[in-house]
Amino acid sequence: MSDERPTSLYEAVGGIDALRRLSHTFYRAVLADPLLAPVFAGFTPTHTEHVAVWLAEVFGGPTAFTDGLGGHQALLRAHVGLAITEEQRLRWMELMAEAVRAELPADELLRRQVLEYFDWGTKIAEDVSASPAGTDLGEPGPIPRWGWEGLEK
């Protein structure tokens, strides 16, 4: 048996099924959390699937978010006007860390890279969320890719 790591984080986490479990576990906690539940007042069950598909693409898997869900621009637009606070962002990270521990393989490097992505991404979401609704965000480019060394492009 080889000790080599899978090429992508997508493969290492266990693919789309693992990302769906992560998303479901995480949002179950978020919706029960008094600090975060108000941010997700318009939550629908399809949100968990969209997050799993986003993460799949970010971590080197299929490009289904770009191909069918609007790509990077759509994700950023969804956060405009939410006014996410730093306290909410940190709580979000705590709950995601719990979900990562519960749902992803017990590989510390893998978990650290996944959580580093979330830390990076939630800071962007917090910044974008401070923009008033209707703000033109410009063209953000393609969905970022995150790998074993962090941001790839």
N, C-alpha and C positions, 0 to 999 in steps of 0.2 A: 504494500500500500504506500502511495506517495504522500510526502508531507507538504507538497506544493499546494499553495492556496489557489482557489478558483481565480480566473482572470478578473472577473467583475464582482463588485459587492452584491449585485443582483443574484448571481449564482451562489455566492457565499451565504446570503441570508436564507436561501431556500426558494427563491423565485416568487412569483406572484401570489401563490397560496400563503406563504409566510408573511408577505406584506399585507395581505388582506387580514390575516389574524392580528398582526400588529395594529393595523388601523382600527379594527373592531374593538380590540382590547383598550386601546388608547381613548377612543371616543366614548366608550362606555364610561370611563373614568371622568373624562372632560364634562360630559353632560350631567354628571352627578356632583360636579365641583362648583360650589357657590361663587367662586371668583371667575371661573371660565365659562360656565353655562350661559351667562348673558351674552357673551361674544358670539355664541353659536345659536342664538334665538331662531334663526332661519334654517337650522340644521335639517337635512333630509337624509334618509338612509343611503342615497346614492353618493353622498359626500364621502363616506368611508371607501367606497369603490374608487372614486376619482382620486383620492389621496393615494391609495395603493397603486394605481396606474401611474400617477405622477412619480412616486418613489421608484417604481420599476424603471422608468426612463432615466431618472437622475442617477440611479445606481448601475446603469449600463445594460438595462434590459430593453424590451420592445419599445418602440416610439409611439405607442397608442395615445398618449396624452397629446402629443404634437399632432398626430394624424387625425384624431377625432374629437378632442376636447378643447382645442383653441391654443395650445402651446403655452409658452411662458407668459405672453401678454394676458391670457385669460386668468392665469393663476394670480398674477399681480393685481389685475383689476378686481378680483374677488376680495382683496384685502383693503382696497381704498375705502377710506371713511370709517373703518372699524375702530380707530383710536385705541389701539392695543397699548396697554401700559407696560412698563418694565416689570412690574410685579406680576402681571398676567403672563408675560413672556417667560419669566422664571418659573412660574407654577406650571406652565405648559411643558417646559423642559423637565421638571420633576416628574410629571405624569408620563411623559414620553420615556424617560429613563426607566421607570417602572415597567412600562409596556415592553421596552426593548429587553429587559431582564427576563420578562415572562415569556416572550414569544420568539426571540432570536437565538441562534446557537450560542452556546457558552464559550465563545471565542472573544477574549478581551480586546484584541486588536480590532476585530470586526465591530464589536459594540462601540468601541471608542470612535472609530471612523464614522459610523452611523450617527452617533450623538454629536460629533463635531459638525457633520452636515446640518443637523437640526439646529444647533446653536447658530451657525452661519445664516441659515435660512430664516430663522425666527427673527434675527436682527433686521434682515431686509423687510420681512413682513411688518415688523413694528414700525420701521421708517415709512413704508408705503402706506400703512394704515393711518398715519397722521395727515395724509393728503385728503383734502375735501372730496366728496363724491363728485365724479365727473372730471377729475383731474386727468389731463393727457400725460401719460407716463412715457411717451415716446416709444421707440421700438427697443425692447430689452434684448433682442437677439434670441438665439435658441435656448432651449432648456439647458441649464448647467448640468454637467456630468461630474459626479463625485466618485472617486476611486480610493484605492489603498493609500494614496499619497495626498488625498484631499481633492480640491477643485482641479479638474482636468481641463476644462474649457468653459 
